[in-house]
Amino acid sequence: MMGVSLSGSEVQVNLMKFRLIKQCYKYWNDTVLKFQYPASKVYVELA
């Protein structure tokens, strides 16, 4: 198993990457989806 041979610093780096990805998803959800949702709602009402 690869997971067993991980050193402490590698685990730290993986945690940092995971947090970064989570923050990117949060940013995406908070910004893009908030803009897209009203736009799609308006589009449905116009259609």
N, C-alpha and C positions, 0 to 999 in steps of 0.2 A: 504494500500500500504506500502511495506517495505521501499521504497525509501524516504518516507516522514519522517520516524523516524531516519534517518541517522544523526549522529552528525558530526561536522566539521572534527574531526580527522579521522573518518571512511572514509569520502570523500577523505581526503588527502591520506590515505592508498590505496584506490582504484585507485586514480590517479597515484600513484607511481607504483602500479602493472601494470596498463595499459601502462605506459611509459616503464617499464621493458620488457613487452611482445613485445611492438613495437620495442625496441632495439634488442631483440632476433631475431625477424623476419628480421630486417635490416641486422643483422650479417649473418643470414642464407642466405639471398638473395645475399649479397656482397661476401660471400666466397663460400659456397657450390654450388650455382647455376653457379657461374663463372667457377668453376672447372668442373661441370657436363656438361655444355653446349658445350665447346670445345670437351670434351671426346665423347659426343653423336654425335657430328658433324663428328668427325674422324671415329667413328664406322659406321655411315651411309655411309661415303665415301668408307670405306673398304668393306662393305657388298655388 
